[in-house]
């Protein structure tokens, strides 16, 4: 695996990342909520990129993995800024954004900030606006009162320790919603979604497909795949989606 490097963001946060040199555009992997750059998909894609001679970047947001900070103190805006800082420092040319779950939301934010530097987007169980449409919408009135008065609430997780959802996460999420304003992506977009995903629904994937404005936007539903989307067949699908985008998508045909 590529060597872990660190930088200090403009906000003063210490951020860890690993860059593989190679042909551009740089494939940038953006991990999910409470995940990190040592996850199955990130490590697999790094190995794939090396075998292809392709530039690749994986990173940890603040409060995640090997980056500094406390997870519960972070929010979507912070993590998007973290990713932007690493990309601008380590991959200043064209990039292909690959976002898993929350990373899909962060990719949509970066698409607006990076503009013409973005060459494409691959979303894997992308979860735009999940703090509002998932957490807040699913809270009971009592839970909403708890988070507003106490500043946080603890939720069970199928992926390890409980989630601590903070009032700041909810309020910052509202400041970064992407499904209520135009989302223009004038480049190939490939969305991948498992039918057995219990964290992100097919309705979310279809909503994102309909919301993105672009000439080459496709959604693939995978029967039986869950939120991890990490078995060999799913990993190969991610590779194929990236290869398609790099080849120019529909325009390549």
DOGU-714624 format. One record per residue (C-alpha): x negated, y negated, z negated; residue in three letters. Coordinates in Angstrom, 2 decimals. Layout:
BEGIN
<rec x="X" y="Y" z="Z" rest="ALA"/>
...
//
This chain:
BEGIN
<rec x="0.00" y="0.00" z="0.00" rest="UNK"/>
<rec x="-1.07" y="-3.59" z="0.55" rest="UNK"/>
<rec x="-2.77" y="-5.47" z="-2.27" rest="UNK"/>
<rec x="-0.55" y="-7.44" z="-4.63" rest="UNK"/>
<rec x="-1.24" y="-11.15" z="-4.49" rest="UNK"/>
<rec x="0.16" y="-14.04" z="-6.49" rest="UNK"/>
<rec x="0.96" y="-17.68" z="-6.00" rest="UNK"/>
<rec x="2.53" y="-20.47" z="-8.03" rest="UNK"/>
<rec x="5.70" y="-21.90" z="-6.55" rest="UNK"/>
<rec x="6.43" y="-25.64" z="-6.36" rest="UNK"/>
<rec x="8.67" y="-25.10" z="-9.40" rest="UNK"/>
<rec x="5.73" y="-23.61" z="-11.33" rest="UNK"/>
<rec x="6.84" y="-19.96" z="-11.20" rest="UNK"/>
<rec x="4.22" y="-17.22" z="-10.72" rest="UNK"/>
<rec x="5.31" y="-15.04" z="-7.82" rest="UNK"/>
<rec x="3.92" y="-11.68" z="-6.70" rest="UNK"/>
<rec x="3.89" y="-10.48" z="-3.11" rest="UNK"/>
<rec x="2.17" y="-8.07" z="-0.72" rest="UNK"/>
<rec x="1.36" y="-9.05" z="2.87" rest="UNK"/>
<rec x="0.43" y="-6.63" z="5.64" rest="UNK"/>
<rec x="-1.28" y="-8.34" z="8.55" rest="UNK"/>
<rec x="-0.23" y="-7.47" z="12.09" rest="UNK"/>
<rec x="1.76" y="-8.58" z="15.08" rest="UNK"/>
<rec x="4.52" y="-11.09" z="14.46" rest="UNK"/>
<rec x="7.28" y="-11.90" z="13.81" rest="UNK"/>
<rec x="6.62" y="-10.95" z="10.20" rest="UNK"/>
<rec x="9.23" y="-8.54" z="8.84" rest="UNK"/>
<rec x="10.21" y="-9.88" z="5.40" rest="UNK"/>
<rec x="11.94" y="-7.53" z="2.95" rest="UNK"/>
<rec x="14.20" y="-9.21" z="0.39" rest="UNK"/>
<rec x="15.24" y="-6.89" z="-2.43" rest="UNK"/>
<rec x="18.44" y="-6.80" z="-4.45" rest="UNK"/>
<rec x="19.65" y="-7.88" z="-7.87" rest="UNK"/>
<rec x="17.29" y="-6.52" z="-10.56" rest="UNK"/>
<rec x="15.35" y="-4.63" z="-7.88" rest="UNK"/>
<rec x="11.76" y="-5.28" z="-6.82" rest="UNK"/>
<rec x="9.19" y="-4.82" z="-4.08" rest="UNK"/>
<rec x="8.23" y="-1.33" z="-5.33" rest="UNK"/>
<rec x="11.63" y="0.06" z="-4.33" rest="UNK"/>
<rec x="12.02" y="2.89" z="-1.83" rest="UNK"/>
<rec x="13.08" y="0.72" z="1.12" rest="UNK"/>
<rec x="10.38" y="-1.92" z="0.61" rest="UNK"/>
<rec x="7.54" y="0.59" z="0.31" rest="UNK"/>
<rec x="8.84" y="2.72" z="3.19" rest="UNK"/>
<rec x="9.11" y="-0.27" z="5.51" rest="UNK"/>
<rec x="5.62" y="-1.43" z="4.60" rest="UNK"/>
<rec x="4.25" y="1.98" z="5.65" rest="UNK"/>
<rec x="6.34" y="1.82" z="8.84" rest="UNK"/>
<rec x="5.02" y="-1.67" z="9.63" rest="UNK"/>
<rec x="1.41" y="-0.59" z="9.13" rest="UNK"/>
<rec x="1.92" y="2.34" z="11.49" rest="UNK"/>
<rec x="3.42" y="-0.07" z="14.06" rest="UNK"/>
<rec x="0.72" y="-2.73" z="13.63" rest="UNK"/>
<rec x="3.48" y="-5.07" z="12.52" rest="UNK"/>
<rec x="3.15" y="-7.95" z="10.05" rest="UNK"/>
<rec x="5.17" y="-7.26" z="6.90" rest="UNK"/>
<rec x="5.88" y="-9.09" z="3.66" rest="UNK"/>
<rec x="7.54" y="-7.89" z="0.46" rest="UNK"/>
<rec x="7.89" y="-9.97" z="-2.69" rest="UNK"/>
<rec x="9.26" y="-10.17" z="-6.20" rest="UNK"/>
<rec x="11.54" y="-13.01" z="-7.23" rest="UNK"/>
<rec x="10.84" y="-14.60" z="-10.61" rest="UNK"/>
<rec x="12.01" y="-12.37" z="-13.44" rest="UNK"/>
<rec x="11.68" y="-9.32" z="-11.19" rest="UNK"/>
<rec x="8.90" y="-6.76" z="-10.85" rest="UNK"/>
<rec x="5.40" y="-8.22" z="-11.08" rest="UNK"/>
<rec x="6.40" y="-11.89" z="-10.90" rest="UNK"/>
<rec x="6.52" y="-14.06" z="-13.99" rest="UNK"/>
<rec x="9.63" y="-15.28" z="-15.73" rest="UNK"/>
<rec x="12.62" y="-13.79" z="-17.53" rest="UNK"/>
<rec x="15.33" y="-12.17" z="-15.41" rest="UNK"/>
<rec x="18.24" y="-13.50" z="-17.47" rest="UNK"/>
<rec x="17.00" y="-17.07" z="-17.01" rest="UNK"/>
<rec x="17.11" y="-16.87" z="-13.22" rest="UNK"/>
<rec x="19.83" y="-17.45" z="-10.64" rest="UNK"/>
<rec x="20.44" y="-17.22" z="-6.90" rest="UNK"/>
<rec x="19.09" y="-20.68" z="-6.17" rest="UNK"/>
<rec x="15.86" y="-19.92" z="-8.04" rest="UNK"/>
<rec x="15.35" y="-16.62" z="-6.25" rest="UNK"/>
<rec x="16.03" y="-18.09" z="-2.82" rest="UNK"/>
<rec x="13.50" y="-20.84" z="-3.58" rest="UNK"/>
<rec x="11.01" y="-18.19" z="-4.70" rest="UNK"/>
<rec x="11.40" y="-16.27" z="-1.45" rest="UNK"/>
<rec x="11.10" y="-19.46" z="0.59" rest="UNK"/>
<rec x="7.89" y="-20.42" z="-1.22" rest="UNK"/>
<rec x="6.28" y="-17.04" z="-0.58" rest="UNK"/>
<rec x="7.36" y="-16.96" z="3.06" rest="UNK"/>
<rec x="6.06" y="-20.46" z="3.77" rest="UNK"/>
<rec x="2.72" y="-19.62" z="2.13" rest="UNK"/>
<rec x="2.18" y="-16.07" z="3.38" rest="UNK"/>
<rec x="4.16" y="-15.89" z="6.63" rest="UNK"/>
<rec x="4.26" y="-19.38" z="8.15" rest="UNK"/>
<rec x="5.24" y="-18.25" z="11.66" rest="UNK"/>
<rec x="8.34" y="-16.45" z="12.94" rest="UNK"/>
<rec x="10.06" y="-14.07" z="10.52" rest="UNK"/>
<rec x="12.64" y="-11.30" z="10.70" rest="UNK"/>
<rec x="14.62" y="-11.28" z="7.46" rest="UNK"/>
<rec x="15.63" y="-7.87" z="6.07" rest="UNK"/>
<rec x="17.93" y="-8.34" z="3.07" rest="UNK"/>
<rec x="19.19" y="-5.56" z="0.82" rest="UNK"/>
<rec x="22.29" y="-6.28" z="-1.29" rest="UNK"/>
<rec x="21.58" y="-9.62" z="-3.03" rest="UNK"/>
<rec x="18.65" y="-9.95" z="-0.63" rest="UNK"/>
<rec x="21.23" y="-10.22" z="2.14" rest="UNK"/>
<rec x="22.71" y="-13.28" z="0.44" rest="UNK"/>
<rec x="19.25" y="-14.76" z="-0.04" rest="UNK"/>
<rec x="18.49" y="-14.11" z="3.64" rest="UNK"/>
<rec x="21.55" y="-16.12" z="4.68" rest="UNK"/>
<rec x="20.37" y="-19.02" z="2.53" rest="UNK"/>
<rec x="16.88" y="-18.78" z="4.01" rest="UNK"/>
<rec x="18.32" y="-18.67" z="7.52" rest="UNK"/>
<rec x="19.60" y="-22.19" z="6.97" rest="UNK"/>
<rec x="16.39" y="-23.43" z="5.33" rest="UNK"/>
<rec x="13.89" y="-21.88" z="7.72" rest="UNK"/>
<rec x="15.82" y="-22.71" z="10.87" rest="UNK"/>
<rec x="14.03" y="-21.87" z="14.10" rest="UNK"/>
<rec x="11.39" y="-19.81" z="12.25" rest="UNK"/>
<rec x="13.97" y="-17.02" z="11.85" rest="UNK"/>
<rec x="13.86" y="-14.45" z="14.68" rest="UNK"/>
<rec x="16.56" y="-12.12" z="13.36" rest="UNK"/>
<rec x="18.41" y="-10.70" z="10.38" rest="UNK"/>
<rec x="18.99" y="-7.13" z="9.23" rest="UNK"/>
<rec x="21.41" y="-6.82" z="6.32" rest="UNK"/>
<rec x="21.58" y="-3.61" z="4.27" rest="UNK"/>
<rec x="24.75" y="-3.56" z="2.15" rest="UNK"/>
<rec x="24.46" y="-7.34" z="2.19" rest="UNK"/>
<rec x="26.25" y="-8.97" z="-0.75" rest="UNK"/>
<rec x="26.85" y="-12.66" z="-0.02" rest="UNK"/>
<rec x="28.58" y="-14.64" z="-2.78" rest="UNK"/>
<rec x="28.72" y="-11.57" z="-5.08" rest="UNK"/>
<rec x="28.52" y="-13.62" z="-8.28" rest="UNK"/>
<rec x="31.85" y="-15.22" z="-7.38" rest="UNK"/>
<rec x="33.62" y="-12.53" z="-5.36" rest="UNK"/>
<rec x="32.25" y="-9.61" z="-7.39" rest="UNK"/>
<rec x="31.45" y="-10.65" z="-10.95" rest="UNK"/>
<rec x="33.77" y="-13.61" z="-11.55" rest="UNK"/>
<rec x="36.69" y="-12.27" z="-9.53" rest="UNK"/>
<rec x="36.47" y="-8.99" z="-11.42" rest="UNK"/>
<rec x="36.34" y="-10.51" z="-14.90" rest="UNK"/>
<rec x="39.38" y="-10.48" z="-17.14" rest="UNK"/>
<rec x="40.45" y="-13.77" z="-18.71" rest="UNK"/>
<rec x="38.82" y="-12.63" z="-21.96" rest="UNK"/>
<rec x="35.53" y="-11.90" z="-20.17" rest="UNK"/>
<rec x="35.64" y="-15.27" z="-18.42" rest="UNK"/>
<rec x="36.17" y="-16.95" z="-21.76" rest="UNK"/>
<rec x="33.25" y="-15.03" z="-23.27" rest="UNK"/>
<rec x="30.82" y="-16.04" z="-20.56" rest="UNK"/>
<rec x="31.88" y="-19.68" z="-20.65" rest="UNK"/>
<rec x="31.73" y="-19.93" z="-24.44" rest="UNK"/>
<rec x="28.80" y="-17.61" z="-25.23" rest="UNK"/>
<rec x="26.78" y="-18.29" z="-22.08" rest="UNK"/>
<rec x="26.55" y="-14.64" z="-21.06" rest="UNK"/>
<rec x="28.22" y="-11.25" z="-20.97" rest="UNK"/>
<rec x="26.84" y="-7.71" z="-20.81" rest="UNK"/>
<rec x="28.12" y="-5.37" z="-18.08" rest="UNK"/>
<rec x="27.38" y="-1.65" z="-17.64" rest="UNK"/>
<rec x="25.27" y="-0.64" z="-14.64" rest="UNK"/>
<rec x="24.95" y="2.56" z="-12.65" rest="UNK"/>
<rec x="21.31" y="1.68" z="-11.96" rest="UNK"/>
<rec x="19.73" y="1.54" z="-15.42" rest="UNK"/>
<rec x="19.98" y="-1.07" z="-18.18" rest="UNK"/>
<rec x="23.18" y="-3.12" z="-18.50" rest="UNK"/>
<rec x="23.52" y="-6.31" z="-16.47" rest="UNK"/>
<rec x="23.37" y="-9.53" z="-18.46" rest="UNK"/>
<rec x="25.49" y="-11.96" z="-16.45" rest="UNK"/>
<rec x="24.95" y="-15.55" z="-17.52" rest="UNK"/>
<rec x="27.11" y="-18.62" z="-17.15" rest="UNK"/>
<rec x="24.22" y="-20.21" z="-15.25" rest="UNK"/>
<rec x="24.18" y="-17.33" z="-12.75" rest="UNK"/>
<rec x="27.88" y="-17.87" z="-12.05" rest="UNK"/>
<rec x="27.65" y="-21.65" z="-11.78" rest="UNK"/>
<rec x="24.48" y="-21.61" z="-9.69" rest="UNK"/>
<rec x="26.07" y="-18.97" z="-7.46" rest="UNK"/>
<rec x="28.94" y="-21.37" z="-6.76" rest="UNK"/>
<rec x="26.42" y="-23.96" z="-5.61" rest="UNK"/>
<rec x="24.98" y="-21.46" z="-3.12" rest="UNK"/>
<rec x="28.07" y="-19.81" z="-1.59" rest="UNK"/>
<rec x="27.64" y="-19.00" z="2.11" rest="UNK"/>
<rec x="31.01" y="-17.54" z="3.08" rest="UNK"/>
<rec x="32.91" y="-20.82" z="2.83" rest="UNK"/>
<rec x="30.92" y="-22.85" z="5.34" rest="UNK"/>
<rec x="29.59" y="-22.11" z="8.84" rest="UNK"/>
<rec x="26.88" y="-19.42" z="9.04" rest="UNK"/>
<rec x="25.19" y="-19.80" z="12.40" rest="UNK"/>
<rec x="22.74" y="-17.07" z="13.43" rest="UNK"/>
<rec x="21.69" y="-17.54" z="17.07" rest="UNK"/>
<rec x="19.53" y="-14.41" z="17.13" rest="UNK"/>
<rec x="20.09" y="-10.65" z="16.83" rest="UNK"/>
<rec x="21.85" y="-9.61" z="13.61" rest="UNK"/>
<rec x="22.27" y="-6.01" z="12.50" rest="UNK"/>
<rec x="24.38" y="-5.16" z="9.45" rest="UNK"/>
<rec x="24.23" y="-1.68" z="7.88" rest="UNK"/>
<rec x="26.83" y="-0.46" z="5.39" rest="UNK"/>
<rec x="27.52" y="2.87" z="3.68" rest="UNK"/>
<rec x="31.11" y="4.04" z="3.36" rest="UNK"/>
<rec x="30.48" y="5.39" z="-0.16" rest="UNK"/>
<rec x="28.94" y="2.17" z="-1.44" rest="UNK"/>
<rec x="30.65" y="1.37" z="-4.76" rest="UNK"/>
<rec x="28.81" y="-1.93" z="-5.28" rest="UNK"/>
<rec x="29.50" y="-3.58" z="-1.90" rest="UNK"/>
<rec x="32.72" y="-2.77" z="-0.06" rest="UNK"/>
<rec x="33.33" y="-2.30" z="3.63" rest="UNK"/>
<rec x="35.56" y="-5.37" z="3.40" rest="UNK"/>
<rec x="32.51" y="-7.43" z="2.41" rest="UNK"/>
<rec x="30.55" y="-6.11" z="5.39" rest="UNK"/>
<rec x="33.44" y="-6.80" z="7.78" rest="UNK"/>
<rec x="33.91" y="-10.26" z="6.30" rest="UNK"/>
<rec x="30.25" y="-11.09" z="6.91" rest="UNK"/>
<rec x="30.46" y="-9.72" z="10.46" rest="UNK"/>
<rec x="33.44" y="-11.96" z="11.18" rest="UNK"/>
<rec x="31.91" y="-14.99" z="9.46" rest="UNK"/>
<rec x="28.54" y="-15.06" z="11.20" rest="UNK"/>
<rec x="28.51" y="-17.22" z="14.32" rest="UNK"/>
<rec x="26.24" y="-15.60" z="16.91" rest="UNK"/>
<rec x="26.23" y="-13.83" z="20.26" rest="UNK"/>
<rec x="24.57" y="-10.59" z="19.10" rest="UNK"/>
<rec x="26.00" y="-9.50" z="15.75" rest="UNK"/>
<rec x="26.67" y="-5.82" z="15.07" rest="UNK"/>
<rec x="27.82" y="-3.77" z="12.08" rest="UNK"/>
<rec x="27.09" y="-0.06" z="11.65" rest="UNK"/>
<rec x="29.10" y="1.92" z="9.10" rest="UNK"/>
<rec x="27.40" y="5.08" z="7.83" rest="UNK"/>
<rec x="29.73" y="7.78" z="6.57" rest="UNK"/>
<rec x="28.68" y="9.09" z="3.17" rest="UNK"/>
<rec x="25.89" y="6.59" z="2.50" rest="UNK"/>
<rec x="25.88" y="4.87" z="-0.89" rest="UNK"/>
<rec x="24.51" y="1.52" z="-2.06" rest="UNK"/>
<rec x="20.93" y="2.72" z="-2.24" rest="UNK"/>
<rec x="20.90" y="3.43" z="1.52" rest="UNK"/>
<rec x="17.55" y="5.16" z="1.01" rest="UNK"/>
<rec x="17.79" y="8.74" z="2.24" rest="UNK"/>
<rec x="15.64" y="9.64" z="5.29" rest="UNK"/>
<rec x="18.47" y="9.13" z="7.76" rest="UNK"/>
<rec x="19.31" y="5.71" z="6.34" rest="UNK"/>
<rec x="15.67" y="4.65" z="6.28" rest="UNK"/>
<rec x="15.39" y="5.59" z="9.94" rest="UNK"/>
<rec x="18.50" y="3.53" z="10.70" rest="UNK"/>
<rec x="16.83" y="0.51" z="9.10" rest="UNK"/>
<rec x="13.74" y="1.06" z="11.24" rest="UNK"/>
<rec x="15.87" y="1.30" z="14.38" rest="UNK"/>
<rec x="17.77" y="-1.88" z="13.49" rest="UNK"/>
<rec x="14.49" y="-3.75" z="12.98" rest="UNK"/>
<rec x="13.07" y="-2.38" z="16.23" rest="UNK"/>
<rec x="16.21" y="-3.46" z="18.07" rest="UNK"/>
<rec x="16.00" y="-7.00" z="16.71" rest="UNK"/>
<rec x="12.27" y="-7.21" z="17.49" rest="UNK"/>
<rec x="12.99" y="-6.09" z="21.04" rest="UNK"/>
<rec x="15.45" y="-8.93" z="21.47" rest="UNK"/>
<rec x="18.64" y="-7.10" z="20.58" rest="UNK"/>
<rec x="21.31" y="-6.93" z="23.27" rest="UNK"/>
<rec x="19.26" y="-9.26" z="25.44" rest="UNK"/>
<rec x="16.58" y="-6.58" z="25.72" rest="UNK"/>
<rec x="18.97" y="-4.28" z="27.53" rest="UNK"/>
//
